[in-house]
Every structure is written in C-alpha cells, then in structure tokens.
Amino acid sequence: MSIVPLEVTIRSVGAKGDGIAEVDGAQVFVPFSAPGDRLEIRLNKKGLRGDIVRIISPGADRQNPPCKHFGQCGGCVVQHLSDDAYLAWKRELVVTALRHRGLGDVAVQPVLSVPRRSRRRAVLKWGARADSNMGFGFHARRTHSVIDVEECPIVDTAIEVVLPILRNALTAAAPSKNLTKNPCTVHLTKADNGLDIHIFSDKGRLTLDQKARQIWLEAIAGIDLVRLTIDDEILLQKAVPSIGFDGIDVALPTSAFLQATTMSELALIDYAKRALKRCRRLVDLYCGVGTLSLPLSRECQITGFDSSADAISALTGAARATPGLKFRSAEVRDLDRRPLLADELQNFDAAIIDPPRAGAANQTGEIAKSSINRVVVVSCNPNTFARDARTLIDAGFEMMDVQPIDQFQWSDHLEVCATFVRKKGHVVR
C-alpha cells in the first residue's frame, strides 16, 4: 500500500460498482465511493486500486448504507449510492455493454426496480470465517471467507428471520460428523406455501446419523417450513413446495431456479405476452420449470428445452395438471453443447431464450440461421446479452423494447430483456 495518502475526486462508477478517479493520468478504482466524493485514499502496490482513508467531502449521490454488514459482505457493492444515482448506474451497465458491441444507438428503457425485502431466493454458505471458525452467511468481499450475517435488507422477511435458527442448527449439528470443517451451501426459497430449504455439502456428503436428524428436527421446529432436504435426503416434508406462474401451480424440485423476485417474474411474463401475442408456435429455450412457457401456453403452442431433468419433469407435470393449455412437450437437452439446429427450428415462428450468465452463443447462432422471425431474449448478464444481440442483428434482426429489470438489488448484476424482429425482406442464407 502507498504510505502517503492521495487526495482524489470520484468521477464515475465502474461496471463492478467501484468509483473511478484519476491519478497521474491513469484510472484508479476505489470501492464504496460515489461520484463527486472528495477522498483521501491509499493506493495498492500496483496502483490500480485505492482504499478510502477518509471522506473529505461527500458527493451529492452518497447516502448511508441501509445494512450494517455493507462493506464486509460481498453481496452488495453500491448500497452507498442514492436511489437515482443507483438506477442510472444500472441502466448504464446495459448501455455500455451495447455500445461496446457497436449498438450505442439502441434505446434502453429506464430500469424497472423491485422493492427491498422482496427477494424470495437466497444462497448462503456455512464455511470458515477469517478466524478459521465456522460461520453462516455470505462470502466476505473479495475472499472465500464467510461472514456471519444477522440481517439482509434484500431478502424476504420470511428468509431473514430463519437465518439465526439455521446458524444455531448448523452449529449444533457440526460435532455429529462432517460439519466441523465441511463447507456447505444452503439454498432458501420462499415458495407460495412456505420455505423450502436445501443444504448440501461442498465436499462429499453430509453424515446424517440419528443424533444429527434429531438436532435438525428440533432446530427447525419453529420455522414455517414445507421441506428440508440435506444432500439428496428429504429430512422433512409437510407438503410439496409450489409456485404459481400466472395461476398455474408448479411443484418445485430442490434448489429449483426461479426469478429472484415475484415482481420481476410478473414483469417478464407480461413482457413476453405482449411481445409474442401473435405467435402460434413457440420454442422456449432454457425453459426451466416453466416461468414463461406455462403462462404463454394459454395462447401459444409451446415446446420447451432445458438441461435440468428435474425442471423438465416439474414443467410437464404442471402442464398435464392444468386443463386448457396448448403446451406441446418439453425435452431434456444441453443447449450449450447441443443447441437446436437451424433445421430443427423451422417448425417454430418465434423463440424465447433465457440462458445462464454465460449467454448462449451457439444457440443464438442457430437462431440467426433459422427461419424464426421473432425472438424474446432474457438475460442476467448485459455483456453476454450484448454479444448475442450483435449476432442476431448481424443476421437481419432489429432490436427493440430493451427493458432492464433490477432484481439483483445493490449488486453489479442486472436482468435485461429485449425483442428481436427480423427485418422484412431479409433473406436467411
């Protein structure tokens, strides 16, 4: 670290949430700083990053963080930004990603934000803290150490209130084999009928002897819980956890992927309905448990594909149990390794594609070569979204209705959706 502090003024906020200042003509990234801040900082050895020594004068966009863990917890990066500055920064993530792909003239809508305490999914860790003792919470910023978390203003209250109960249960169960030094991942999902908790070991399997089972059952007695799964053993199930998509109930597999909040899910369903209302034969790529497939199948003939067998089973089960849907079929298929080819896509007039953060370069390339003329793309990564958008545009599509949705509050992640329509007269080669 630099021995002599430097005085800087923060000019903007970068893609990862760090403020950007200029020192001797070079950019320096300063965590937890806001535009307009005058700061005293110390540079690291490489001179690329600086830590705040003191705030000389705060910028107009600075606010007090609402969470006491902010700065230690690695989940949030910009709780110190005012709401207006924060949403402008989030929108700029999409604008910048598109500009880097030569798409700077595309209109991007204002960010649709979700309220605090609305996140219905959380993934926490049981693992070693910085003092080598075991803790339960989130990873500390830029490390693999765990910090104990007592509150979280992002997650639904139903999840927040069980955090100390789960910490006590993990601590109590640790001596009965396999937990003392064994890190675990804990998935918590607020289903429509209660909490679904899945705990699994990051190294091998957890040992559930009779003593451990009794500890767990006693520890969770006060939780409004519908299911507790440890590794692949269901320890307790009062009912099958379920989620309703536009009034269609789906039985959830353990650790099922869902949109992070109900509000963002409804926004995506509404967006897809409007964009695809005149389509008859629709393919849903990376369909998951049917967040979009099931609501759309009230009006469209839907075929879905996803790599998760559990998700496909949940989707098809819900479709069979709901009369009046035009749902056709769903198939297990790894679209990253084996995308639907252009010839296979000829049976559809439109597509939805909602890939993981890495995007869907291979599958997008096949859509570009197909006869499909309308595509709705949903992405949780503006950079891979922009890359795949470039592929479609180069193939004769026009991008419209770009809508950012901030369901990953105060992080550097962002959901974005857009509609792509093939220009009239364009010939697929």
C-alpha positions in Angstrom: 0.0 0.0 0.0 1.1 3.6 -0.6 2.5 5.2 2.6 1.4 8.7 1.7 -2.4 9.2 1.2 -3.6 10.9 -2.0 -6.5 13.2 -2.5 -8.8 12.3 -5.4 -12.3 13.2 -6.7 -14.5 10.4 -7.9 -15.7 11.0 -11.4 -18.0 8.0 -12.1 -18.8 4.4 -11.0 -17.4 1.4 -12.9 -19.1 -1.8 -14.0 -18.2 -3.6 -10.8 -19.5 -0.8 -8.5 -16.2 0.8 -7.7 -15.8 4.6 -8.0 -13.3 5.8 -10.6 -10.7 8.5 -10.0 -7.7 9.7 -12.0 -4.2 9.6 -10.6 -1.3 10.8 -12.8 -3.4 10.2 -15.9 -4.4 6.7 -15.0 -7.7 5.3 -13.7 -7.9 4.2 -10.1 -10.8 2.1 -8.8 -12.0 3.0 -5.3 -14.5 0.7 -3.6 -17.5 2.2 -1.7 -17.1 5.7 -3.3 -19.7 7.8 -5.1 -19.5 10.4 -7.9 -18.4 13.7 -6.5 -16.7 12.3 -3.4 -13.5 14.1 -2.4 -11.5 11.4 -0.7 -8.2 10.6 0.9 -7.1 7.2 -0.4 -4.1 4.8 -0.3 -3.1 3.0 -3.4 -2.4 -0.7 -3.5 1.0 -1.9 -4.7 0.0 -2.0 -8.4 -1.5 1.5 -8.2 -4.8 0.3 -9.8 -7.0 0.3 -6.7 -7.3 2.6 -3.7 -8.9 2.3 -0.3 -10.7 5.2 1.4 -8.7 6.6 4.3 -11.3 9.4 5.0 -14.1 11.2 3.2 -13.1 14.8 2.8 -16.4 15.8 1.4 -19.2 13.5 0.2 -20.7 13.8 -3.2 -24.4 14.6 -3.7 -25.1 11.0 -4.7 -23.8 9.4 -1.5 -26.2 8.0 1.2 -25.9 6.0 4.3 -25.9 2.2 3.6 -29.1 0.5 5.0 -27.3 -2.7 6.1 -24.8 -3.0 8.9 -22.9 -5.7 7.0 -22.2 -3.5 4.0 -18.5 -3.2 3.2 -17.8 -6.6 4.7 -20.4 -8.7 2.9 -19.5 -9.4 -0.7 -23.1 -9.5 -1.9 -23.8 -5.7 -2.3 -21.4 -3.2 -3.8 -23.3 0.1 -4.1 -25.6 0.5 -1.1 -23.9 3.9 -0.5 -25.4 5.3 -3.8 -28.6 7.4 -3.7 -31.6 5.7 -5.5 -31.5 8.0 -8.5 -27.7 7.5 -9.0 -28.0 3.8 -8.4 -30.7 3.3 -11.1 -28.8 5.5 -13.5 -25.7 3.3 -13.0 -27.7 0.1 -13.5 -29.1 1.4 -16.8 -25.7 2.4 -17.9 -24.5 -1.2 -17.5 -26.7 -2.1 -20.4 -26.0 1.0 -22.4 -22.2 0.5 -22.1 -22.4 -3.2 -22.9 -24.4 -2.5 -26.1 -22.0 0.4 -27.1 -19.0 -2.0 -26.8 -20.7 -4.1 -29.5 -21.4 -1.2 -31.7 -25.0 -0.8 -30.6 -24.8 2.6 -29.0 -27.8 4.0 -30.8 -30.3 1.4 -29.3 -32.9 3.0 -27.0 -32.8 1.5 -23.4 -35.8 1.9 -21.2 -35.5 3.2 -17.6 -34.7 0.4 -15.1 -37.7 -1.3 -13.5 -36.7 -1.7 -9.9 -38.1 -4.1 -7.2 -38.8 -3.1 -3.6 -36.5 -4.1 -0.7 -37.1 -7.4 1.1 -38.7 -8.9 -2.0 -36.0 -11.5 -2.9 -37.5 -14.9 -2.5 -34.3 -16.9 -3.2 -31.1 -16.8 -1.3 -27.9 -18.9 -1.4 -25.8 -18.8 1.8 -22.7 -20.6 2.9 -21.6 -22.5 6.0 -17.9 -22.2 6.0 -14.7 -20.9 7.5 -14.6 -17.3 8.7 -11.4 -15.3 8.7 -10.6 -16.5 12.2 -10.9 -20.2 10.9 -14.1 -20.8 13.0 -17.2 -21.8 11.1 -19.8 -19.2 10.2 -23.1 -18.9 8.4 -23.8 -16.1 6.0 -22.3 -14.8 2.8 -18.7 -14.6 1.4 -16.8 -11.6 2.6 -15.9 -9.1 -0.1 -13.2 -10.5 -2.5 -12.5 -13.6 -0.3 -13.8 -17.1 0.2 -14.1 -16.4 4.0 -17.7 -16.4 5.4 -19.1 -13.6 7.5 -21.9 -14.3 9.9 -25.0 -12.4 8.6 -27.7 -11.2 11.1 -29.8 -9.2 8.7 -30.2 -8.7 4.9 -32.4 -5.8 3.6 -32.8 -7.6 0.2 -34.3 -10.9 1.1 -37.9 -11.5 2.1 -38.5 -11.3 5.8 -39.6 -15.0 5.9 -36.0 -15.8 4.9 -34.3 -13.3 7.1 -36.0 -14.4 10.3 -34.7 -18.0 9.9 -31.0 -17.1 9.5 -30.2 -17.3 13.2 -32.2 -20.5 13.6 -30.3 -22.1 10.7 -26.9 -20.9 12.1 -27.8 -22.5 15.5 -28.8 -25.7 13.8 -25.6 -25.9 11.8 -23.5 -25.2 14.8 -25.3 -27.8 16.9 -25.1 -30.4 14.2 -21.4 -29.8 13.5 -20.0 -32.1 16.1 -22.1 -35.1 14.9 -19.7 -35.7 11.9 -19.0 -34.0 8.6 -19.8 -30.4 9.5 -17.0 -29.1 11.7 -14.7 -28.3 8.8 -17.0 -29.2 5.9 -18.4 -26.1 4.0 -22.0 -26.3 2.9 -24.3 -24.4 0.6 -27.7 -23.5 1.8 -30.5 -22.7 -0.7 -33.5 -21.0 0.8 -36.6 -20.5 -1.3 -39.9 -18.8 -0.3 -42.5 -20.9 -2.1 -46.1 -20.0 -2.1 -46.8 -22.4 0.7 -43.8 -21.9 2.9 -40.0 -22.2 3.0 -38.0 -24.8 1.1 -34.5 -25.3 2.4 -31.8 -27.4 0.7 -28.5 -27.9 2.4 -25.7 -29.7 0.6 -22.1 -30.4 1.2 -19.4 -28.8 -1.0 -17.1 -31.8 -0.3 -18.7 -35.2 -0.4 -21.8 -36.0 1.6 -23.1 -34.9 5.0 -23.4 -37.7 7.6 -27.0 -37.9 8.9 -26.9 -40.2 11.9 -29.9 -40.4 14.3 -28.4 -37.7 16.5 -28.0 -35.3 13.6 -31.5 -35.9 12.4 -32.9 -35.2 15.9 -30.8 -32.0 16.2 -32.2 -30.8 12.8 -35.8 -31.6 13.6 -35.6 -29.8 16.9 -33.8 -26.8 15.5 -36.3 -26.2 12.7 -39.5 -26.8 14.8 -40.3 -23.1 14.8 -39.9 -22.4 11.1 -42.8 -22.2 8.6 -41.1 -24.9 6.6 -42.6 -27.1 3.9 -39.5 -29.1 3.1 -35.9 -29.6 4.4 -33.5 -31.5 2.2 -30.0 -32.4 3.2 -27.9 -33.5 0.3 -30.4 -35.7 -1.5 -32.3 -36.9 1.6 -35.6 -35.2 2.4 -35.5 -34.9 6.1 -38.9 -33.2 6.5 -41.7 -32.6 4.1 -45.1 -31.2 5.2 -46.1 -30.6 1.6 -44.5 -30.3 -1.9 -43.3 -26.6 -2.3 -45.1 -24.9 -5.1 -45.0 -21.7 -7.1 -47.8 -20.3 -9.2 -46.9 -18.8 -12.6 -49.9 -16.7 -13.7 -52.2 -19.0 -11.8 -50.6 -22.3 -12.9 -49.1 -24.2 -10.0 -45.7 -25.9 -10.3 -44.2 -28.4 -7.8 -40.6 -27.2 -7.2 -37.6 -29.5 -7.3 -35.0 -28.9 -4.7 -32.8 -25.8 -5.4 -35.0 -25.0 -8.3 -34.1 -22.0 -10.4 -36.7 -19.2 -10.1 -36.6 -15.5 -11.0 -35.3 -13.8 -7.9 -38.5 -11.8 -7.1 -42.1 -12.3 -7.8 -42.4 -8.7 -9.2 -39.6 -9.3 -11.7 -41.2 -12.6 -12.7 -44.5 -10.9 -13.3 -42.8 -8.2 -15.3 -41.1 -10.8 -17.6 -44.3 -12.7 -18.1 -46.2 -9.5 -19.0 -43.3 -8.5 -21.4 -43.3 -11.9 -23.1 -47.1 -11.9 -23.5 -47.0 -8.5 -25.2 -44.1 -9.3 -27.4 -45.3 -12.7 -28.6 -49.1 -12.3 -28.6 -49.5 -13.0 -32.3 -47.2 -16.1 -32.4 -48.6 -19.5 -32.8 -45.7 -22.0 -32.5 -43.2 -21.0 -29.9 -40.0 -22.7 -28.6 -38.8 -21.9 -25.1 -35.0 -22.4 -24.9 -33.6 -22.8 -21.3 -37.2 -23.1 -20.2 -36.5 -24.1 -16.6 -39.7 -25.0 -14.6 -41.9 -23.1 -17.0 -41.8 -19.5 -15.7 -42.7 -18.2 -19.2 -43.7 -21.4 -21.0 -46.7 -22.1 -18.8 -48.4 -18.7 -18.9 -47.7 -18.3 -22.7 -49.2 -21.8 -23.4 -52.7 -20.4 -22.7 -52.5 -18.8 -26.1 -49.5 -20.4 -28.0 -48.3 -23.9 -28.8 -45.2 -24.3 -26.6 -42.2 -26.6 -26.8 -39.6 -26.3 -24.2 -35.9 -27.4 -23.8 -33.7 -27.3 -20.7 -30.7 -29.3 -19.4 -32.3 -30.0 -16.0 -34.3 -33.2 -15.9 -35.9 -32.1 -12.6 -37.1 -28.8 -14.2 -38.5 -30.5 -17.2 -40.3 -33.0 -15.0 -41.8 -30.2 -13.0 -42.9 -28.3 -16.1 -44.5 -31.2 -17.8 -46.3 -32.3 -14.6 -47.8 -28.8 -14.2 -48.9 -28.7 -17.8 -50.6 -32.1 -17.6 -52.4 -31.0 -14.4 -53.7 -27.7 -15.9 -56.6 -28.0 -18.4 -56.8 -25.8 -21.4 -53.1 -25.2 -22.1 -51.7 -25.5 -25.6 -48.4 -26.9 -24.2 -47.0 -29.5 -26.5 -43.9 -31.0 -25.0 -40.6 -30.4 -23.1 -37.3 -32.2 -23.6 -34.1 -32.5 -21.6 -31.3 -31.2 -23.7 -28.0 -29.4 -23.0 -28.3 -26.4 -25.3 -24.8 -25.2 -24.7 -23.3 -28.5 -26.0 -26.1 -29.5 -28.4 -28.1 -26.4 -29.4 -31.2 -26.8 -31.6 -30.0 -26.5 -35.1 -31.5 -24.2 -37.7 -33.3 -27.1 -39.4 -34.9 -28.1 -36.1 -36.1 -24.6 -35.5 -38.1 -24.5 -38.8 -41.2 -25.7 -37.0 -41.4 -22.5 -34.9 -42.3 -18.9 -35.8 -40.9 -17.4 -32.6 -38.5 -18.2 -29.7 -37.8 -17.3 -26.1 -34.2 -17.7 -24.9 -33.3 -17.3 -21.2 -29.7 -18.6 -20.8 -27.4 -18.6 -17.8 -24.8 -15.8 -17.3 -22.5 -17.2 -20.0 -25.2 -16.5 -22.6 -26.0 -18.7 -25.5 -23.5 -18.0 -28.3 -24.1 -21.4 -30.0 -27.8 -21.4 -29.7 -28.1 -17.8 -30.8 -26.1 -18.6 -33.9 -28.5 -21.3 -34.9 -31.5 -19.0 -34.4 -29.8 -16.5 -36.6 -29.6 -19.0 -39.4 -33.1 -20.3 -38.9 -36.4 -19.0 -40.4 -37.6 -17.8 -37.0 -38.6 -14.1 -37.3 -39.3 -13.0 -33.7 -37.2 -13.7 -30.5 -37.5 -12.6 -26.9 -34.2 -12.7 -25.2 -34.0 -12.7 -21.3 -30.5 -12.4 -19.8 -28.9 -11.8 -16.4 -25.7 -10.6 -17.9 -25.6 -7.4 -20.0 -22.3 -8.3 -21.6 -23.3 -11.7 -23.0 -26.7 -10.2 -23.8 -25.0 -7.6 -26.0 -22.8 -10.2 -27.6 -25.7 -12.4 -28.5 -27.7 -9.4 -29.6 -25.0 -8.5 -32.1 -25.3 -12.0 -33.6 -29.0 -11.6 -34.2 -28.7 -8.0 -35.5 -25.9 -9.1 -38.0 -28.4 -11.8 -39.2 -31.0 -9.2 -40.1 -32.9 -8.8 -36.8 -33.9 -5.4 -35.3 -33.7 -5.0 -31.6 -36.5 -3.1 -29.7 -38.1 -2.7 -26.3 -34.8 -3.2 -24.3 -36.0 -3.3 -20.7 -33.6 -3.6 -17.7 -35.1 -5.2 -14.6 -33.2 -4.7 -11.3 -34.0 -7.9 -9.4 -30.4 -8.1 -8.0 -30.5 -5.1 -5.8 -27.3 -3.2 -5.0 -25.2 -5.8 -6.8 -23.5 -5.4 -10.2 -25.9 -7.9 -11.7 -28.9 -7.0 -13.8 -31.7 -8.7 -15.7 -32.4 -7.4 -19.2 -35.0 -8.4 -21.8 -35.5 -7.4 -25.4 -37.5 -8.3 -28.5 -35.8 -9.0 -31.8 -37.8 -8.9 -35.1 -36.4 -10.0 -38.4 -36.5 -7.1 -40.9 -39.0 -7.6 -43.7 -37.4 -8.8 -46.9 -34.3 -10.1 -45.2 -33.3 -13.5 -46.8 -31.8 -16.1 -44.4 -28.7 -17.5 -46.1 
